[in-house]
Amino acid sequence: MARTMTFNARKKDTREKIELGGLIVKAGLRYEKRALLLGALIETARRIRSDEGERSRLTAIGAEAFGNDGE
């Protein structure tokens, strides 16, 4: 039983990582260096924690991008 739960948890984690990688591709950043991507994500995380307006602005941009392709 525990083995099945571990397998399912790993499967779920893998699926989530694949989906997150897809966001990088969707944003047009597939060929950027990993260090740049991580730096951008860290900086964005800092900004959205301290600025609700920035969080809302970025959410709107993302929602529009998903809306443009039916996701």
C-alpha positions in Angstrom: 0.0 0.0 0.0 2.7 2.4 0.9 4.6 1.6 -2.3 1.5 2.5 -4.3 1.1 5.8 -2.5 4.8 6.6 -3.2 4.4 5.7 -6.8 1.3 7.9 -7.1 3.0 10.8 -5.4 6.0 10.6 -7.7 3.7 10.4 -10.7 1.8 13.5 -9.6 5.1 15.4 -8.9 6.4 14.4 -12.4 3.2 15.6 -14.1 3.3 18.9 -12.2 7.0 19.5 -13.3 6.1 18.7 -16.9 3.3 21.2 -16.8 5.5 23.9 -15.3 8.1 23.3 -18.0 5.3 23.9 -20.5 4.8 27.3 -19.1 8.4 28.2 -19.9 7.8 27.1 -23.5 4.5 29.0 -23.7 6.2 32.1 -22.5 8.7 31.9 -25.3 11.6 31.2 -23.0 12.6 27.7 -24.1 16.1 28.7 -25.2 17.0 31.0 -22.3 19.7 29.9 -19.8 18.5 28.2 -16.7 20.2 30.7 -14.5 18.3 33.5 -16.1 15.0 31.7 -15.8 15.6 30.9 -12.1 16.7 34.5 -11.4 13.6 35.9 -13.1 11.3 33.5 -11.1 13.0 34.4 -7.8 12.7 38.1 -8.5 9.1 37.8 -9.5 8.3 35.8 -6.4 9.8 38.6 -4.3 7.8 41.2 -6.1 4.4 39.4 -5.9 4.9 38.8 -2.2 5.2 42.5 -1.4 3.0 44.1 -4.1 -0.6 42.9 -4.7 -0.9 45.3 -7.6 2.0 43.5 -9.4 0.5 40.1 -8.6 -2.8 41.3 -10.2 -1.1 42.7 -13.2 0.9 39.5 -13.9 -2.2 37.4 -13.3 -4.0 39.3 -15.9 -1.2 38.9 -18.4 -1.2 35.2 -17.8 -4.9 34.8 -18.0 -4.9 36.7 -21.3 -2.2 34.4 -22.7 -4.2 31.3 -21.7 -7.3 32.8 -23.2 -5.6 33.4 -26.5 -5.2 29.7 -27.1 -8.2 28.3 -25.4 -6.6 27.0 -22.2 
